[in-house]
Every structure is written in structure tokens, then in C-alpha cells.
Amino acid sequence: MKQGVYGILKAKFLIDDDAIKNWRFIVFLILLAIIMIANTQRYEQKVFQIAQLTSEVKELRSEFVDRRSQLMKLKMESTVSAKMIEKGIFPATVPPVKIKVKKVEETSFLKKLWQ
């Protein structure tokens, strides 16, 4: 046991006759660690991008609500009539009349003959 720990501390497993197997395993572990670090980096970048896009969506949504309320104010009859009075156009005193159009029914050739 003492010889095993002492051998590990002196790194004899890296210079022995069968050290190639150990070197392959160490290189494999290093490559695996590099892949894990790169994967974590990409994950964090995506999390930051999602947070940025979420804040942008909230900003755009609040701007949309603000613009919609401004539009509703501009569409009100009192606002429109005030702007028209400035131009010299006054609201009508007579209410509008609904015009009804009757659909002309087409008669067939035989019906025209029998009339």
C-alpha cells in the first residue's frame, strides 16, 4: 500500500512499460473535460441570450400597450371632433339615414317567356 501511494506521487504509472494505456486514458479524460467546458460555455451563452430576449419582449409589449392606448385616445369621437373643428368642419346635426338596397332577382329565360 505504501509503495502504491509512493508510486502515484512519483508518477511511476506514466513512465512504466505499460504507460501507453495510462496516457491514452489521461488524454481521453482531458478531451472529455474540454468538451464539458465548451458545452457549459454554450449553455451559459444561450441562457444570457434568452434573458436578453425576454427583457426585450417585455419592453416591446409595454411599448405596444402604450401605443394602443394612444390610438384609442385618438379614435375617440371627442378628439376627432375637436380636430375637425380646428379645420372648420363641424359635426352633423341630422342623424344619418340607413340606405337599403334591394337585390334584383334574375329571372330565368323560361320565366321571361311566361310573363
LOPA-128821 format. One record per residue (C-alpha): residue number from 1; chain; x, y, z. Coordinates in steps of 0.05 Angstrom, whole numbers, plus 5000, padded with zeros to 4 digits. Layout:
<rs>
   num   cadena   east   north     up
   NUM        A      X       Y      Z
...
</rs>
This chain:
<rs>
   num   cadena   east   north     up
     1        A   5000    5000   5000
     2        A   5056    5047   5019
     3        A   5093    5031   4954
     4        A   5028    5044   4914
     5        A   5017    5114   4942
     6        A   5091    5130   4935
     7        A   5089    5106   4863
     8        A   5029    5150   4848
     9        A   5063    5211   4879
    10        A   5126    5198   4837
    11        A   5082    5186   4775
    12        A   5113    5119   4760
    13        A   5049    5098   4725
    14        A   5066    5148   4670
    15        A   5136    5121   4656
    16        A   5127    5046   4664
    17        A   5127    4996   4607
    18        A   5052    4996   4600
    19        A   5046    5072   4607
    20        A   5015    5079   4537
    21        A   4948    5054   4564
    22        A   4951    5104   4620
    23        A   4969    5162   4573
    24        A   4911    5144   4527
    25        A   4863    5145   4586
    26        A   4891    5212   4611
    27        A   4885    5243   4542
    28        A   4813    5216   4538
    29        A   4796    5248   4605
    30        A   4827    5314   4583
    31        A   4787    5314   4518
    32        A   4724    5297   4557
    33        A   4737    5355   4605
    34        A   4748    5403   4547
    35        A   4682    5381   4515
    36        A   4645    5391   4581
    37        A   4675    5461   4590
    38        A   4655    5480   4519
    39        A   4585    5453   4529
    40        A   4577    5492   4593
    41        A   4601    5555   4558
    42        A   4550    5547   4502
    43        A   4495    5534   4553
    44        A   4511    5597   4591
    45        A   4512    5638   4527
    46        A   4443    5613   4510
    47        A   4417    5629   4579
    48        A   4443    5700   4574
    49        A   4412    5707   4504
    50        A   4345    5681   4529
    51        A   4346    5731   4587
    52        A   4363    5788   4539
    53        A   4307    5768   4491
    54        A   4257    5762   4549
    55        A   4273    5832   4572
    56        A   4266    5858   4500
    57        A   4198    5824   4494
    58        A   4174    5857   4558
    59        A   4198    5924   4532
    60        A   4164    5916   4465
    61        A   4100    5892   4499
    62        A   4097    5954   4543
    63        A   4110    5998   4483
    64        A   4053    5963   4446
    65        A   4005    5975   4503
    66        A   4026    6048   4506
    67        A   4016    6058   4431
    68        A   3949    6022   4434
    69        A   3924    6068   4489
    70        A   3947    6129   4448
    71        A   3909    6102   4388
    72        A   3846    6091   4429
    73        A   3850    6163   4452
    74        A   3859    6189   4381
    75        A   3799    6148   4357
    76        A   3751    6177   4408
    77        A   3695    6218   4378
    78        A   3711    6278   4422
    79        A   3784    6280   4399
    80        A   3764    6273   4326
    81        A   3710    6327   4331
    82        A   3759    6375   4366
    83        A   3809    6366   4310
    84        A   3756    6375   4257
    85        A   3730    6440   4290
    86        A   3801    6468   4284
    87        A   3796    6456   4209
    88        A   3727    6486   4204
    89        A   3688    6421   4197
    90        A   3630    6414   4247
    91        A   3592    6351   4268
    92        A   3526    6336   4234
    93        A   3462    6357   4268
    94        A   3418    6309   4229
    95        A   3428    6235   4245
    96        A   3448    6191   4187
    97        A   3396    6152   4148
    98        A   3406    6079   4130
    99        A   3400    6065   4056
   100        A   3371    5997   4038
   101        A   3387    5967   3970
   102        A   3340    5914   3944
   103        A   3373    5857   3907
   104        A   3346    5849   3837
   105        A   3326    5777   3826
   106        A   3347    5750   3760
   107        A   3294    5712   3724
   108        A   3308    5653   3680
   109        A   3293    5650   3606
   110        A   3231    5608   3616
   111        A   3201    5656   3667
   112        A   3211    5714   3620
   113        A   3173    5676   3566
   114        A   3113    5663   3612
   115        A   3105    5735   3634
</rs>
